[in-house]
Amino acid sequence: MLIKKLVAMVVLSIVIVFQAVMVQAEEQTTDSIENLLEGNRNIEGEFRQVTYDEKGKQLQVSEGIFLLAKPNQFVWDSVTPFAQRIISDGKMITVWDVDLEQATKRPLSGAVGNSPAALLGQPANEVLPHYNMTKLGDEKFRLVPKGDQDLFQNLTLSFRNKVISAMSILDSLGQTTVIEFKNVEYHEGVAKENFVLDLPDNVDVIEEGQ
């Protein structure tokens, strides 16, 4: 009986220590990714975005340029193969499909799952509490949504020398979108006019979540 009690105490002690280590590791992961995300909120550069189906077959490739600026402002311009502009003025996000002559406007809140730029553009301390995080490397992290309302199962963020280098998103349909960032540069802030979208008169505008 004494031996069983001792074994139980040892197991309990190991569990307590393990839990403490896990909590500390999670706090350290949160701190490190929060610092990296905050350091990448005033940047601009180019991107290449490739989407694969659940079997790994390439479905679509798009390339373009992006601009992020505090607070919550961004432009995500896909140039090829179809022109699309996603822009946020900090409060509203607009997705403009140029060839379709159609634009959708919705509040920025809740749009993180719809746009990589929305995730990068918002304050890290507001975004990260909605995810369980795992550190995969010195500058690589996996985020899994705590709720089931998101449009993706998980996403992986990769940095190189503290600069965002790639993002991989596994969506609810089993498709994976890999985004590679290049020629990324920091800036000290840009004019708000960069985030104002003047749509042509022939564009059909759909407003959601008003």
C-alpha positions in Angstrom: 0.0 0.0 0.0 2.8 2.4 0.9 4.5 1.6 -2.4 1.3 2.4 -4.3 1.0 5.7 -2.4 4.6 6.6 -3.2 4.1 5.7 -6.9 0.9 7.8 -7.0 2.7 10.7 -5.4 5.6 10.5 -7.9 3.1 10.3 -10.8 1.2 13.3 -9.5 4.4 15.2 -9.0 5.4 14.5 -12.6 2.0 15.5 -13.9 2.1 18.8 -11.9 5.7 19.6 -13.2 4.7 18.6 -16.7 1.7 20.9 -16.6 3.8 23.8 -15.3 6.3 23.3 -18.0 3.6 23.2 -20.7 2.0 26.4 -19.3 5.4 28.1 -19.3 6.2 26.8 -22.8 2.8 28.1 -24.1 3.4 31.5 -22.5 6.9 31.7 -24.1 5.4 30.7 -27.5 2.7 33.4 -27.1 5.3 36.0 -26.3 7.6 35.1 -29.1 4.9 35.0 -31.9 3.3 38.1 -30.5 6.5 40.0 -30.8 7.1 38.7 -34.4 3.6 39.6 -35.5 3.7 43.0 -34.0 7.1 43.6 -35.8 5.4 42.8 -39.1 2.5 45.2 -39.1 4.1 48.0 -41.0 5.5 46.2 -44.1 5.1 46.0 -47.8 6.3 43.5 -50.5 5.3 40.8 -52.9 3.6 37.5 -52.5 3.0 34.2 -54.4 0.0 32.2 -53.4 -0.6 28.6 -54.4 -3.7 26.5 -53.6 -3.7 22.7 -53.5 -6.6 20.3 -53.2 -6.8 17.6 -50.5 -4.7 15.2 -52.7 -1.9 17.8 -53.3 -2.9 18.7 -56.8 -2.3 22.4 -57.7 -5.5 24.3 -58.3 -4.5 27.9 -58.6 -1.5 30.2 -58.5 -1.7 34.0 -58.0 0.9 36.7 -57.5 0.7 40.3 -56.4 1.8 42.9 -54.0 0.7 43.9 -50.5 0.9 46.8 -48.0 0.2 46.6 -44.3 0.1 49.5 -41.9 -1.1 50.1 -38.3 -3.9 50.2 -37.2 -5.6 47.4 -39.1 -5.0 48.8 -42.6 -3.9 46.8 -45.5 -4.0 46.3 -49.3 -3.7 42.9 -50.8 -3.5 43.1 -54.6 -3.6 39.9 -56.7 -2.4 40.8 -60.2 -2.4 37.3 -61.8 -4.2 35.3 -63.0 -7.2 37.4 -62.0 -7.2 41.0 -60.7 -8.5 41.2 -57.2 -8.1 43.8 -54.5 -8.7 43.3 -50.8 -8.4 46.5 -48.8 -9.1 47.5 -45.3 -9.3 51.1 -43.9 -9.1 49.8 -40.4 -12.9 49.3 -39.9 -14.3 47.8 -43.1 -12.8 45.3 -45.5 -13.6 45.3 -49.2 -13.0 42.5 -51.6 -13.1 43.8 -55.2 -13.2 41.2 -58.0 -12.2 43.5 -60.9 -13.2 41.2 -63.8 -16.5 40.3 -62.3 -17.3 44.0 -61.6 -18.3 43.0 -58.1 -17.2 44.1 -54.6 -18.2 42.8 -51.1 -17.9 45.0 -48.0 -18.0 43.7 -44.4 -16.8 44.8 -41.0 -13.1 43.9 -40.4 -14.0 42.1 -37.2 -14.4 38.4 -37.9 -12.7 38.6 -41.2 -9.4 37.0 -40.1 -10.3 33.6 -41.6 -11.1 35.2 -44.9 -7.8 37.0 -45.6 -4.1 36.5 -44.7 -3.7 40.2 -44.6 -6.5 40.5 -42.0 -4.6 38.2 -39.7 -1.3 40.0 -40.1 -2.9 43.5 -39.9 -4.7 43.2 -36.6 -3.0 43.6 -33.2 -1.5 40.3 -32.1 -2.9 40.5 -28.6 -6.4 40.6 -30.1 -5.9 37.8 -32.6 -3.8 35.2 -30.7 -6.3 34.4 -27.8 -8.6 32.8 -30.4 -6.0 30.1 -31.2 -4.1 27.3 -29.7 -0.4 27.7 -30.6 2.4 25.2 -31.2 6.0 26.2 -31.8 7.5 24.2 -34.7 10.8 25.9 -34.8 12.7 29.1 -33.8 10.6 31.2 -36.2 7.8 28.8 -37.2 4.4 28.4 -35.5 1.1 26.5 -36.0 -2.2 28.1 -35.0 -5.4 26.1 -34.5 -8.7 28.0 -34.0 -10.3 27.4 -30.6 -13.7 27.8 -32.1 -15.3 26.0 -35.1 -16.6 29.1 -36.8 -13.4 29.8 -38.7 -12.9 28.9 -42.4 -9.7 27.0 -41.8 -8.5 24.1 -39.7 -5.0 25.5 -38.9 -2.4 27.8 -40.3 1.4 27.9 -40.1 3.4 31.1 -39.9 7.0 31.1 -40.8 9.5 34.0 -40.3 13.1 34.5 -41.4 15.2 36.9 -39.4 12.0 38.2 -37.8 10.4 39.0 -41.1 7.3 37.1 -42.3 8.4 34.6 -45.0 5.5 32.2 -45.5 2.0 31.2 -44.4 0.3 27.9 -45.0 -3.5 27.6 -44.5 -5.4 24.3 -44.3 -9.1 25.1 -44.9 -12.2 23.3 -43.9 -12.4 21.6 -47.3 -9.0 20.0 -47.0 -7.4 22.5 -49.4 -4.0 24.0 -48.5 -3.0 27.5 -49.5 0.7 28.3 -49.3 1.7 32.0 -49.5 5.4 33.0 -49.9 6.4 36.5 -49.2 9.4 38.2 -50.8 11.1 41.6 -51.1 9.5 42.5 -47.7 10.4 45.9 -46.5 9.5 47.9 -43.3 8.0 51.4 -43.4 7.3 54.0 -40.8 3.8 54.6 -41.9 2.0 55.6 -45.1 -0.8 57.9 -46.0 -4.4 56.8 -45.2 -5.3 57.5 -48.9 -3.6 54.2 -49.7 -6.5 52.4 -48.0 -9.3 54.3 -49.6 -11.0 52.3 -52.4 -12.9 54.3 -55.0 -15.0 51.8 -56.9 -16.1 52.5 -60.5 -19.8 53.2 -61.0 -20.3 49.9 -62.9 -19.2 47.7 -59.8 -22.0 45.9 -58.0 -21.4 46.4 -54.3 -22.7 43.8 -51.7 -22.7 44.8 -48.1 -22.6 42.1 -45.4 -22.8 42.2 -41.6 -24.1 45.8 -41.4 
